[in-house]
């Protein structure tokens, strides 16, 4: 039995018999206490629009195209309301920190960012949201997007985003990477890019990103999301670029929940899983996290802000079943995204911020298996959510 003592929003004591004399006691016997989840990769500006979109072919390009018309009709209040709803749902389900990509392009302008920033301010008492200026439509393919990226950072975006593989050729992709690093250096921002979200193993912008991070000294300040094409690339390239990612301290945000349904659409027979080389990245020591990515939008018709659900689906996709695997699965929705976001006050340890959650099960494996909502969620030491569920089985009388 271990006591966790919280004062002024921080964990101040941790160990057996430490709770003597405290003002309020929560009995956690037989239940699982965890640090609150961190969603390190989500798109809050796009959430909850699926029912308003035309049907498409289910691919990444199809989803991007289907969203264009809706994005033109965004308003700040529209984005704000949808983003706020998903932040609140995420908190109810145990997530208190989120990092959101937000489209910055000539279709929506800065409206998506203004809406997400407003939602983050609305929810500042229950969650903390980082925003990424994300050029979904490209920088060279979308003239004017670079100036909007500058304006987005000046308006409060926390992180520089990118999507180099969306450009038309390798020269443009390399220039996209350079422009993103220039912005990051000028504004002293971390970088979090969508990288190689394609089945084409010949698309290799991850190495461009890793080389630039090493050359610019942006060590430990870059996250690469999706990286699907790495699975289709040859082993020689994969080994080389994984080693570079390790040296550059690049985190990899795998998003199995979305890529399982987006990728492999053109395959017949043996359909590719759509995920990156999670096992090899993990074995090499690269920081790997799992994100919700999408909630009921053009890319993914499901999702509810549950990182517990994300962990379960990711365990299926990445063959995570052993005790060590399931420990990794937990880290991928807690410590790993916290590391990618450079949250130095995270965790269940003395000195950490008291963002915690309590489950009505005795172990992480049972939480994954049964998928219960947390009984209680705390943000900065304050109770911000409670869940209760009841059920009754009516048996026939003999």
TORRO-41121 format. One line per 2 residues: their letters; for each residue x, y, z of C-alpha. Coordinates in steps of 0.2 Angstrom, whole numbers, plus 2048, in hexadecimal, padded with zeros to 3 digits. Layout:
A	X,Y,Z ~ ...
***
This chain:
XX	800,800,800 ~ 807,811,7FB
XX	800,822,800 ~ 801,831,7F4
XX	800,842,7FC ~ 7FB,851,7F2
XX	7FD,863,7F8 ~ 7FB,873,7EE
XX	7F9,869,7DE ~ 809,85F,7DF
XX	80D,84D,7E5 ~ 817,851,7F5
XX	819,840,7FD ~ 818,82E,7F6
XX	81A,81E,800 ~ 812,813,80E
XX	80B,81C,81D ~ 80D,82E,815
XX	7FB,833,817 ~ 7FA,835,82A
XX	7F3,846,82E ~ 7ED,84C,81D
XX	7DC,855,81C ~ 7D3,84A,80F
XX	7D6,838,80B ~ 7D0,82E,7FB
XX	7D1,81B,7FE ~ 7D8,814,7EF
XX	7DA,802,7F5 ~ 7D7,7F5,7E8
XX	7D7,802,7DA ~ 7E4,809,7CE
XX	7EB,81A,7D0 ~ 7F4,821,7C0
XX	7FB,831,7BA ~ 7EE,839,7AF
XX	7F0,835,79D ~ 7F8,841,790
XX	7F2,841,77F ~ 801,846,775
XX	7F9,847,763 ~ 7E7,84D,760
XX	7DE,859,754 ~ 7D2,863,75E
XX	7CD,86E,750 ~ 7C6,860,746
XX	7BC,856,753 ~ 7AA,852,751
XX	7A7,857,73F ~ 7A5,845,737
XX	793,846,735 ~ 794,856,72B
XX	7A0,84F,71E ~ 79E,847,70E
XX	7A3,835,70D ~ 7B4,831,706
XX	7C0,823,702 ~ 7C7,821,714
XX	7D8,827,70F ~ 7E2,835,716
XX	7E1,83F,706 ~ 7CE,83B,706
XX	7CC,841,717 ~ 7D6,851,715
XX	7CB,855,705 ~ 7BB,852,70E
XX	7BF,85E,71C ~ 7C3,86C,711
XX	7B1,872,70F ~ 7AD,871,721
XX	7BD,87A,726 ~ 7B8,889,71B
XX	7A9,88A,726 ~ 7B2,889,737
XX	7AF,897,743 ~ 7B8,89B,753
XX	7A9,896,75D ~ 7A6,886,753
XX	7B8,880,756 ~ 7B8,886,768
XX	7A8,87C,76C ~ 7AD,86C,764
XX	7BF,86C,76B ~ 7B8,870,77D
XX	7AC,862,77C ~ 7BB,856,778
XX	7C6,85D,785 ~ 7B9,85B,792
XX	7B6,849,78D ~ 7C8,846,78D
XX	7C9,84C,79F ~ 7BA,841,7A4
XX	7C4,832,79D ~ 7D4,836,7A6
XX	7DE,842,79B ~ 7E4,853,7A1
XX	7F1,858,795 ~ 7EF,858,782
XX	7FA,85E,773 ~ 7EF,863,765
XX	7F4,866,753 ~ 7E9,874,74B
XX	7E8,877,739 ~ 7F0,887,733
XX	7ED,88A,720 ~ 7E5,895,714
XX	7D5,88C,715 ~ 7D1,88F,727
XX	7DE,89C,72B ~ 7E0,89E,73E
XX	7CE,89A,742 ~ 7D2,888,748
XX	7E0,88F,753 ~ 7D6,89C,75B
XX	7C8,890,75E ~ 7D3,883,767
XX	7DC,890,771 ~ 7CB,896,777
XX	7C6,885,77C ~ 7D6,882,785
XX	7D3,892,78E ~ 7C2,88C,792
XX	7C8,87C,799 ~ 7D8,883,7A2
XX	7D1,87E,7B3 ~ 7D0,86B,7AE
XX	7DD,868,7A1 ~ 7ED,86F,798
XX	7ED,870,785 ~ 7FC,873,77A
XX	7F9,879,769 ~ 803,875,759
XX	802,880,749 ~ 7FF,872,73C
XX	801,876,72A ~ 7F5,868,724
XX	7F5,86E,712 ~ 808,870,711
XX	813,87F,710 ~ 818,87F,6FE
XX	808,878,6F8 ~ 7FE,885,701
XX	806,896,6FE ~ 802,8A2,70C
XX	803,894,719 ~ 814,898,71F
XX	80F,8AA,724 ~ 800,8A3,72D
XX	80B,897,736 ~ 815,8A6,73C
XX	805,8AF,741 ~ 7FF,89F,74A
XX	80F,89F,755 ~ 80E,8B1,759
XX	7FB,8AE,75E ~ 800,8A1,76B
XX	803,890,762 ~ 80F,887,76D
XX	817,87B,760 ~ 81D,87B,74E
XX	814,86E,744 ~ 817,867,732
XX	812,85B,725 ~ 821,859,719
XX	81B,849,710 ~ 80C,853,70A
XX	817,85D,6FE ~ 818,858,6EC
XX	82B,852,6EB ~ 83A,84F,6F6
XX	841,861,6F3 ~ 831,869,6F9
XX	830,85D,708 ~ 842,861,70D
XX	83E,874,70B ~ 82E,871,716
XX	839,869,724 ~ 845,878,723
XX	838,885,724 ~ 831,87C,734
XX	841,87C,73C ~ 844,88E,738
XX	834,892,740 ~ 838,888,74F
XX	849,890,751 ~ 843,8A1,74F
XX	835,8A0,75C ~ 83E,893,767
XX	830,886,765 ~ 830,873,765
XX	82B,86A,755 ~ 81D,85D,753
XX	81B,857,741 ~ 810,84B,738
XX	81C,840,72F ~ 81A,833,721
XX	808,82F,724 ~ 807,824,715
XX	809,812,70F ~ 817,817,703
XX	827,811,70A ~ 830,81C,6FE
XX	82A,82C,707 ~ 838,82F,714
XX	837,840,71B ~ 83A,839,72D
XX	84D,839,728 ~ 84C,84B,722
XX	844,850,733 ~ 851,845,73D
XX	860,84C,733 ~ 859,85E,736
XX	857,85C,748 ~ 869,855,74A
XX	870,863,73F ~ 866,871,748
XX	869,86A,75A ~ 856,868,75D
XX	85A,859,768 ~ 84B,853,772
XX	840,860,76A ~ 838,857,75C
XX	829,84B,75A ~ 824,842,74A
XX	813,83C,749 ~ 80C,82C,73F
XX	81C,827,736 ~ 811,819,72D
XX	81D,818,71E ~ 82B,812,729
XX	822,801,72A ~ 823,7FF,717
XX	835,805,715 ~ 844,7F9,714
XX	84C,7F4,724 ~ 85C,7FD,71F
XX	854,80E,71F ~ 849,80A,72E
XX	858,805,739 ~ 862,815,733
XX	854,821,736 ~ 84F,819,747
XX	861,81C,74D ~ 860,82E,747
XX	850,830,751 ~ 858,829,760
XX	867,835,75F ~ 85C,844,75C
XX	850,840,76A ~ 841,83F,75E
XX	831,839,765 ~ 825,82F,75A
XX	813,831,75C ~ 80B,821,755
XX	7F8,823,753 ~ 7F1,811,750
XX	7DF,815,753 ~ 7DF,820,743
XX	7EC,818,738 ~ 7E4,807,73A
XX	7D5,80E,730 ~ 7DE,81A,725
XX	7ED,810,71E ~ 7ED,800,714
XX	7DD,806,70A ~ 7E5,800,6FA
XX	7EB,7EF,700 ~ 7E3,7DF,6FB
XX	7E5,7CF,705 ~ 7F2,7D3,712
XX	7ED,7E5,717 ~ 7FA,7EF,720
XX	7F7,7F4,732 ~ 7FB,807,72F
XX	806,809,73E ~ 819,80D,73F
XX	826,801,745 ~ 821,803,757
XX	82B,7F3,75D ~ 83B,7F8,755
XX	83A,80A,75B ~ 836,804,76C
XX	845,7F8,76C ~ 851,805,766
XX	84C,811,775 ~ 842,81E,76B
XX	834,826,774 ~ 824,820,76D
XX	812,826,772 ~ 801,823,76D
XX	7F4,830,769 ~ 7E1,832,767
XX	7E5,83C,757 ~ 7D3,83D,751
XX	7C1,83E,759 ~ 7B2,83B,74D
XX	7BA,845,73E ~ 7BE,842,72C
XX	7CC,837,730 ~ 7C5,82C,73E
XX	7B2,82A,741 ~ 7B5,824,753
XX	7BF,82A,762 ~ 7B9,832,773
XX	7C8,839,77B ~ 7CC,829,784
XX	7DE,825,785 ~ 7DA,815,78E
XX	7D1,810,77E ~ 7E0,816,773
XX	7EB,80B,77E ~ 7E0,7FC,77B
XX	7DF,7FE,768 ~ 7F2,802,767
XX	7F5,7F2,771 ~ 7EC,7E8,763
XX	7F5,7F1,755 ~ 806,7EF,75C
XX	805,7DE,763 ~ 807,7E4,775
XX	802,7D5,781 ~ 810,7D1,78D
XX	812,7D9,79E ~ 821,7E4,797
XX	816,7E8,787 ~ 808,7EE,792
XX	813,7F8,79D ~ 819,800,78C
XX	807,803,787 ~ 804,80D,797
XX	814,817,795 ~ 80E,81B,783
XX	7FF,825,78A ~ 808,82C,799
XX	81A,82E,79B ~ 81F,82E,788
XX	813,83C,783 ~ 818,846,792
XX	82B,844,78D ~ 826,849,77B
XX	81E,859,782 ~ 82C,85B,78E
XX	821,85B,79D ~ 82E,85B,7AB
XX	820,85B,7B9 ~ 817,84C,7B3
XX	815,83B,7BC ~ 810,832,7CC
XX	820,838,7D6 ~ 824,844,7E3
XX	825,856,7DB ~ 81A,852,7CD
XX	80A,85B,7C9 ~ 7FB,852,7D0
XX	7F2,84D,7C0 ~ 7EB,83C,7C5
XX	7DE,830,7C2 ~ 7D6,821,7CC
XX	7CF,811,7C4 ~ 7C3,805,7CB
XX	7CE,7F6,7C7 ~ 7DE,7EF,7CF
XX	7EA,7F0,7C0 ~ 7EE,7F8,7B0
XX	7EB,7E8,7A6 ~ 7D9,7E7,7AE
XX	7D7,7FA,7A9 ~ 7DB,7F5,797
XX	7D0,7E6,797 ~ 7C1,7ED,79F
XX	7C2,7FF,799 ~ 7BA,808,7A8
XX	7B9,81A,7A9 ~ 7C4,821,7B8
XX	7BB,823,7C8 ~ 7C3,834,7CB
XX	7CF,840,7C1 ~ 7DA,84D,7C9
XX	7E2,85C,7C0 ~ 7EF,866,7CA
XX	7E9,85D,7DA ~ 7D7,862,7D8
XX	7C9,856,7D4 ~ 7C2,85A,7C3
XX	7B8,84A,7BE ~ 7AF,83C,7C5
XX	7A7,82D,7BC ~ 79B,820,7C3
XX	793,811,7BA ~ 787,804,7C0
XX	780,7F5,7B8 ~ 774,7E7,7BE
XX	772,7D6,7B7 ~ 760,7CE,7B7
XX	761,7BB,7B8 ~ 752,7B0,7B4
XX	74B,7A8,7C4 ~ 74C,795,7C4
***
